[in-house]
Amino acid sequence: MIMTYCDMNGDGTVCAAEVHDCLVNCENAWREENCPEAEYLYCNYNPFECAECEGAWSCEDIYNISVEVIAYYDSNGDG
């Protein structure tokens, strides 16, 4: 699943940046479906908090989950 949805450049590997961007995209899709009144989450350039709703992830959540996903899928230990 992670390769199918997160290999943004199609090179057959998933780097930390792709995991982060993928999770942001998933969160924004969830917000669109479940909280249309909430703003999209922009983690790369926007330091301000977006409108939140119950169950919505923050940029910090995305970071923490990215670290967990990267550690889980890092089969060769290179991060």
SVG drawing of the C-alpha trace seen along z (x, -y; Angstrom):
<svg xmlns="http://www.w3.org/2000/svg" viewBox="-18 -31 40 36">
<polyline fill="none" stroke="black" stroke-width="0.4" points="0.0,0.0 2.7,-2.5 4.5,-2.0 1.3,-2.3 0.2,-5.6 3.4,-7.2 6.0,-6.6 5.4,-10.1 8.2,-10.0 7.8,-6.4 11.3,-5.3 10.3,-2.1 11.4,-3.5 9.7,-5.7 11.8,-8.3 10.9,-10.3 9.7,-13.3 7.4,-11.1 5.9,-9.5 5.3,-12.9 3.7,-14.3 1.6,-11.2 0.3,-11.5 -0.6,-15.2 -2.5,-14.2 -4.4,-11.4 -5.2,-13.8 -6.5,-16.4 -8.7,-13.8 -10.1,-12.8 -10.8,-16.4 -12.5,-17.0 -14.8,-14.0 -15.4,-14.4 -14.8,-18.1 -15.5,-20.2 -15.4,-23.3 -11.8,-22.6 -9.0,-24.1 -6.5,-21.9 -3.4,-21.1 -0.2,-22.7 2.8,-21.4 5.7,-22.4 5.4,-26.2 2.6,-27.3 3.6,-27.7 0.1,-28.6 -2.4,-26.1 -5.3,-25.2 -8.9,-25.0 -9.3,-21.7 -12.1,-19.3 -12.4,-16.2 -10.1,-13.5 -8.1,-15.8 -4.3,-15.5 -2.0,-18.4 1.4,-18.9 3.0,-17.6 0.8,-14.4 1.9,-14.0 5.5,-14.3 5.2,-11.8 3.4,-9.3 5.9,-9.8 8.7,-8.9 6.9,-5.7 6.1,-4.7 9.7,-5.3 11.1,-3.3 8.7,-0.4 9.5,-0.3 13.2,-1.0 14.4,2.4 18.1,1.5 18.5,-0.9 19.4,-4.0 16.5,-6.1"/>
</svg>
